[in-house]
Amino acid sequence: MPRAGISISRSTAAIAFAAAIMSSSSSTRENAFVHALSMMSGGISDRSVVVGLNAAFQKRFILPPSTPLSPGSVHRADAVEEGLGGKGQDVAVTLRHLWPEAQSRPLALAQFVGTGPGGDAVMSLLADTLGEGGAWDALTVRTKSAMRTCTSIVGSDSTTELVEPSGVID
């Protein structure tokens, strides 16, 4: 709901976010983020907006309890878990669970979500967690790039994280 009758598309908002990221001045970055959020939501006073520009699909390979992680060895997972990854998604889920008024106050997650099975899984997990048909996805932009996956290998003595590169935002 842009102000003053101006129609702003999600791709225009994505460009505003990209400009904010690429700015060298922290005050310019902050102003660009506030401006982009204001353009996308018609003002941010009536909702909480979480900005998480680098969303991810998280996979965890859990090794048997007594198995240490050993480089160069073959490891067989005891279990594989899938979930949300990315700081913005984590904050949005946490706020939804901690705020008593979470259901009455709209929560929007400003993020870029890639395509493919990983992106579809992220959208489904967010809908399950934040609510189907909620306002949380009003600022979510689906990109043409594949969704990145972050994979944790969890051993009895340590965890190793494998992080795929982020796709280009088109």
N, C-alpha and C positions, 0 to 999 in steps of 0.2 A: 504494500500500500504506500507507494511513494507520495511525498507531499506535493502540494501545489499542482496536482493533476498531471505530473510528469510521469510517463511510463518508463521504468527502468527494467531491463531484462536481467536475468541471472548472469548472462555472459558479460554484460556491462559491469555488474558488480564484481565479477571475477577479475576483470581488467583493473578495477579500482584496487582490489586486494593485491594484485601483482605489482601495481605501482607503489603501494605501501611497502611491500616487501623489498623492492629494489631501491628504495630511497636511502640515501646515505645518512641523512640527518634523523636522529631519533624523534625530534619534535615534529618533523615533516611526516615520518612514518606514523606517529600517533594520530596526527590530524587526518591523514589519509585513511587510516582504519576507521576512525570515528565517522568520517564523511561516507565511506563505503557502507558502513553499518546503517547509517541514517538513510542513505539512498535505498538500501534493500528493504528496510523494515518500516519506513515511514516515520522514523524516530525510534529511539531505543528505550524510551522511558516506560513504555507499557509492557516490556518483556525483558527477559534476561537473554543476552546473546553470548554464546561461548564461541570463541574463534579457535579453530583447530585446523590449520591449513594443510597438514600433512598426515591425513588419516591413513590407517593401515588395517589389514586383515592379519590377525595374530594367530600363529599356530605354535603349540607347545608339544614337543616330543618328550614324554616323561619316561626315563629309563627305570628299570626295576630298582627298588629301594637300595640295594647293596651294590649298585653298579656305578663306579666312578667314571667320569667323562675322561676318555683317553684319546688324545689326538692320533690320527692314523689308524685307529681301530674301527671295526665294524660294531655298531651298536643297534640293538633291536629294542624298539619302544615297547614299554609296558602299556602305555596309553597315549592317545593323541587327543589334545583339546584344541578347540577353535574358539576364537572370540574377537572382541574389538581391540584395536591397537591404535595408538596415537593419543597424545595428551588431551586434545580437545574432546575426543570421545570419552576419555576417562573422566574429565571434569564434568561433562554433561550428565553422565550416568551417576556420578557421585552427588551432584546437586539435586538430581531428581529423587534420589533416595534420602538425602539429608534434610531437604527443605520440607517443613510440614505443609506449606502452601504450594508445593510444587505442582499440584494438579490444577490449581486455580490461576497460577501465574505462567503465561506462555514462556517456554524455553526454546530458543532457536539455536541450532548448531551450524555455524558458518564454516563450511568445509568443502573440500574437493574430494569426490569419491570416484574412483576409476570404474571402468567397465569390466565385463567378464564375470565369471563365477565368484571371484573374490569380492568385487564391488557389490554384486547382488547379495552375497552372504552378509556383508557389512550392513547394507540397507535393511535386510531382514532382521539381523541381530539388534539394530537400533530400534526398529519398529517394535520388536518384542520387549525391549528394555525400556524405551522411552514412551511407548504407546502408539498403537496403530492409528493413523489419521490425525496425529497431533501436529502442533505447529513446529516441532523440532526440525523438520526438513525444509522449512520455508527458505532457508538460506543455503541449502546444500546444492552444490553444482556437480552434476555427473560429467566427467571428462571423457575424451575419446581414448585416453591412455588406459592400459590395464591397471587394475588396483595393485598396489605393492603389498607384498606379504613379508611379515617379519616372523622369523622362526626361532624359537628358543629350544635348545636341547638341554634338558634338565637332568643332571646326574646327581649322585648322592653327595658329591663333594663340590660341585660347581655347576654353573650354567653358562652356556655360550649362546650368544644372540647372532643370528644371521639376518641382515637387513637388506632388502632389495632396494635398488634406487627408485626414487619417485619418478613418475611419468611426466611428460610435458603437459602443461595445461593449455589446451586449445580452445 
